[in-house]
Amino acid sequence: MASFQKFNDFAEQVLKGVHNFSAHAFKVALTNTAPSAANAVLADITQIAATGGYVAGGYALDSVVLSEAAGTAKVVIADEVITATGGSVGPFRYAVVFNDTATSPADALVGFYDYGSSITLADTESLTIDFDAAAGVLALA
């Protein structure tokens, strides 16, 4: 499984209150260009072409849950299934999570997965982005 890497600016934006994992809408965008840790907003990311069911701005994440137990808070995102429809999706190598609700900065980046090599989904083919329900995407102790 690919490991989740957060963007440098994300930590500052959390402390500024930009990200509300209980109320904001989060999405995942696809790119074949390596993100830089210095990227801060979705506009810094070169997304793949909007074809095969992929739309500019990515896919809405259906379930983002913030929980706390014994002093450790974690964010759990439900796995996202991406299916190519009406054509292929990709190639892409990176799945970038961002806050679609954030306005200052707009579309603030959270982190990304690197799949190690480019992936192209043929029409009707699917890929599941595994967000690790046990450990969560992010944890703060």
DOKEPA-318567 format. One line per 10 residues: their letters; for each residue x, y, z of C-alpha. Coordinates in Angstrom, 3 decimals. Example, Ala and Ser with C-alpha at 12.3 -4.5 7.8 and 13.67 -1.06 7.14 Angstrom:
2
AS) 12.300:-4.500:7.800  13.670:-1.060:7.140
***
This chain:
141
MASFQKFNDF) 0.000:0.000:0.000  1.240:3.502:-0.798  2.034:5.674:2.215  0.299:9.002:2.830  2.592:12.040:2.674  1.341:15.379:3.918  2.197:18.717:2.343  4.407:21.054:4.416  1.801:23.841:4.491  -0.861:21.470:5.855
AEQVLKGVHN) 0.440:21.589:9.458  0.287:25.388:9.533  -3.170:25.452:7.953  -4.501:22.994:10.574  -3.309:25.300:13.360  -4.893:28.294:11.598  -8.253:26.502:11.515  -8.392:26.117:7.727  -9.250:22.400:7.916  -12.354:21.156:9.737
FSAHAFKVAL) -12.485:17.392:9.300  -15.933:17.240:10.905  -17.621:19.713:8.575  -15.645:20.398:5.395  -15.839:18.559:2.064  -12.646:16.811:0.981  -11.755:15.493:-2.463  -9.037:13.476:-4.156  -7.472:14.715:-7.401  -5.282:12.647:-9.724
TNTAPSAANA) -1.976:13.722:-11.247  0.899:12.132:-13.084  3.262:14.946:-12.082  5.105:14.525:-8.785  3.727:16.909:-6.157  6.232:19.020:-4.260  6.103:19.100:-0.463  6.006:22.896:-0.911  2.692:22.805:-2.839  -0.108:24.469:-0.862
VLADITQIAA) -3.289:24.584:-2.983  -4.926:22.513:-5.723  -3.922:25.101:-8.341  -0.299:24.012:-7.684  -1.151:20.491:-8.914  -1.248:19.537:-12.611  -4.289:17.270:-12.812  -4.822:14.588:-15.433  -7.182:15.233:-18.346  -10.890:15.155:-17.542
TGGYVAGGYA) -11.831:11.948:-19.384  -13.280:8.538:-18.596  -15.388:9.857:-15.741  -12.620:11.903:-14.124  -13.614:15.549:-13.767  -11.314:18.480:-13.056  -11.261:18.907:-9.303  -11.360:15.195:-8.629  -13.654:12.868:-6.736  -15.595:13.745:-3.582
LDSVVLSEAA) -14.556:11.654:-0.587  -17.754:10.107:0.713  -16.838:9.726:4.381  -14.290:11.708:6.385  -14.599:11.060:10.120  -12.723:12.683:12.994  -12.602:10.635:16.200  -10.765:10.673:19.525  -9.881:7.892:21.952  -7.563:8.053:24.963
GTAKVVIADE) -6.172:11.434:23.917  -5.379:10.507:20.320  -7.431:12.104:17.557  -7.430:10.588:14.091  -8.976:11.252:10.720  -10.397:8.207:8.950  -11.382:8.456:5.296  -13.475:5.716:3.706  -11.790:3.974:0.789  -12.570:5.622:-2.548
VITATGGSVG) -13.285:3.462:-5.588  -12.409:5.100:-8.895  -13.972:3.518:-11.981  -13.279:4.535:-15.562  -16.531:5.114:-17.453  -16.825:5.910:-21.151  -13.072:5.804:-21.690  -9.807:5.486:-19.825  -8.613:7.447:-16.781  -4.965:8.389:-16.604
PFRYAVVFND) -2.184:7.836:-16.654  -1.762:8.994:-13.059  0.644:8.121:-10.278  -0.447:10.378:-7.416  -3.749:10.755:-5.545  -3.878:14.185:-3.886  -6.282:14.908:-1.009  -7.471:18.495:-0.630  -10.066:20.531:1.248  -12.731:21.626:-1.237
TATSPADALV) -14.424:23.872:1.351  -11.379:25.925:2.339  -11.422:29.455:0.917  -8.331:31.068:2.421  -6.353:29.500:0.956  -8.776:28.037:-1.588  -8.635:24.253:-2.055  -5.909:23.788:0.574  -3.870:20.610:0.113  -3.670:17.898:2.781
GFYDYGSSIT) -1.418:15.150:1.418  -0.940:12.564:-1.297  -0.291:8.929:-2.120  2.470:7.896:-4.518  1.666:4.619:-6.280  5.273:4.182:-7.439  4.460:4.059:-11.145  1.828:5.417:-13.493  -1.587:3.751:-13.640  -4.112:3.909:-16.470
LADTESLTID) -7.609:2.559:-15.871  -9.229:1.132:-18.998  -12.958:1.693:-19.517  -14.891:-0.066:-16.674  -11.680:-0.836:-14.752  -11.517:0.249:-11.085  -8.924:1.189:-8.492  -9.556:1.446:-4.757  -7.663:4.138:-2.878  -7.066:2.532:0.525
FDAAAGVLAL) -7.101:5.224:3.202  -6.192:2.788:6.052  -9.245:2.697:8.309  -7.276:1.237:11.234  -4.508:3.833:11.536  -6.360:6.689:9.848  -4.861:9.126:7.396  -3.717:11.502:10.125  -3.327:11.164:13.888  -2.533:13.632:16.647
A) -1.582:12.369:20.090
***
